[in-house]
Amino acid sequence: MTEVLDVTVVARQAFAIGVRPTADAPIQTRLHVPGSVLRGALAAAWINEYGEPDPLRPGRAVIPPGRRAEFEELFERKVRFGPLLAVGSSVVPLSVKRCKYADEGDLDDPCRTALQDEAFGQTGRTCPSCDGPTVHGRGEVEFFDTARAGRAEKTRLALTDGETSADGMLYTRQALRPFDREPGRDGKRTWRSFTGQIVGSNSWLGETRRIHIGGRRSTSGAADYSARPAGNRPAPIEDDRLVLRLTTPAILVDRAGRPVDVPDTTLLSEQLGVKVTVGRRWVRTTTVGGWHAASNLPKPDELAVTAGSVFELLLDDRPDPDAVEGLLRHGLGLRRGEGFGWIQAGPWHRPAAPTPPGDDESAGESDATVLFASGHGKWLMRELGRFLDQCRGEDRPGPYLLGRPILEEALQYSTFRETLHRILTRYTVQQITQVRQELENKVRDNG
Ligand SMILES: [Zn+2]
């Protein structure tokens, strides 16, 4: 079975992820990292490490054919790069109705969580909390629990050389803030994390590395990438239906290749091993462009169904769970290698807000500071990497590092002892990864 990687990208600078510019507005940013942008960032990192795969592009040493084949396999054929969403954000499906007047910034407002999903039989006309009007999800990326996650998602960056606007009036571009929250009086802040998936097995994709989201600029885009094999999260299957939600736009066509707004049921029947018909659907259409890599020309606009579209598939029998997993990995429609057609099954859930700084469970910069101050930063960075490898393998190991002679003197200090103990025994793999990355930054910055 094809491997699935859970990807985490931690922002180290703001992300400016371009939306097609309009003449009279500042350059907008997206609130998530599309799969095509993740793919571009990793491809640039690969080229930086191994060389230029395109023999027609002048100025760089061309790599041997074996390496070029690896590049093609990674970035032009087999691997699917999914969208990365900031922790605390989600695409609200079109079938979900929420209170029109809910205040995401007010944690005491019960209307925030008063949801109804028409795809799951919740068809009330008004908000169950206040009886007021409701609105359908728009299929756009939204941030939740903004009181805890930080109100302002966007910021402004100065344009760099060569980024002049058409009319010469605009001197800034929008960007997504790199922090969940600005530093408080205690100086603590948390870097914004983005999570998503990559489908396809290749050991290079499993390595941790610095990447640049949205191109390499001095003022934006730096981020730390890490990935690990995805855990087993079986899709919820009902006996006679499967609800699919699009988390990205999808380009759907019929047997004759004409654009349509429903998935191909013949193909779905083959994939699921049961007869499939489409029941109710919640769909909006849009057009999508793209960039043709070989000719370096824009692709013509194509009709697509938007992210957040929902299809209720009616089944004549209960499908094999592996077949459902296979469908979710495969996705829907055309140009799936470019980030289109990502789907999830079952009901939508509100995302959890990121853990606020100052909370006992938060990982990151302050822990790394304590570890670095021990004088064993480089050693700890390496050993935490090994510890993480073991966590990802089988059972989580015990806090064996606390018994290493090299740390004997440092462990006499309670702050260091308690910090390392907490990291090794209570932090999640993701939190430890974050501490390790912070530590690596400190080691690098301090020679
Ligand atoms: Zn309400």
Residues whose N, C-alpha, C, O or C-beta is under 5 A from the ligand:
A	BS01	ZN	C99 C111 C127 S129 C130 D131 G132
